[in-house]
Amino acid sequence: MKTRRILALVLSALMILSSLPMMAFAAEGAGFNNFKAVKTYTDGQFEDVKNTDWFSENVKSVYVFGLMVGRSETEFAPNENMTVAEAMTIAARLHSIYYTGKTEFAKSEPWYQVYTDYCKANGIADPANYDLNKPITRGQFADMFAHAFPADALKKINTVQDNMIPDVKTTDKFGAAIYLLYRAGVLVGNDSKGTFESESLIRRMEVAAITTRMADTSLRQSIRLVRPSSGGGSYTPPAPTTYTVTFDL
């Protein structure tokens, strides 16, 4: 009788374990160590990316990590805008690598279907809310990337008080995501005031820079946007202490 009772308990435990979501087990191996070189990048691989370009190392990193590819074998198209489908593809790859270390996705028709399905299934973004072939705005992009990682992978390193990004309120449509990424050092705006321009379109070279900051925490930027402790009148937030980025992000 005692043996039967023990066997019943073991079987019950196995049934409970088998019912748990697979992601719970995958999360045990989750982390930034999963971002490893899976491709080889050679100088001059993309004719439109020079070693002297500020984004050249970013392009190299996203290519080597399997996060982005060129628009062709010889062109990265750094100044071109990014479509919603392309952004979802990168967000899916970030999420998959972080949680499982896997960069490869099955082929689908259309090509982006497997990525958009993945984004929907993992709570990154719902493709039904977008025109997938349209250029993505900076606000939409920030929202997707904020959902690509768990909260502990986007830890706060910057002091950015509520409503201190000049053109973004915390209550705006994508406000919560934008503030999360500013505080994590993934975004820093496009000037010393931290202006973001949510409705503007984002370029592929900017995406490369932001994506590398997602995957490599050592590349995250510093910015400080706070209210004055005293005094009245208008206020311009101070420039971040280690802010060196002068391009539009």
GIQUI-V957688 format. One record per helix or strand of 3 or more residues. SS is the DSSP state (alpha for helix, beta for strand). FROM is the first residue (numbers start at 1). TO is the last residue. If there is no record, write none. Layout:
BEGIN
ss:SS from:FROM to:TO
ss:SS from:FROM to:TO
END
This chain:
BEGIN
ss:alpha from:2 to:19
ss:alpha from:22 to:29
ss:alpha from:32 to:34
ss:alpha from:56 to:64
ss:alpha from:84 to:100
ss:alpha from:113 to:121
ss:alpha from:127 to:129
ss:alpha from:138 to:146
ss:alpha from:151 to:153
ss:alpha from:175 to:184
ss:alpha from:204 to:215
ss:alpha from:217 to:219
END
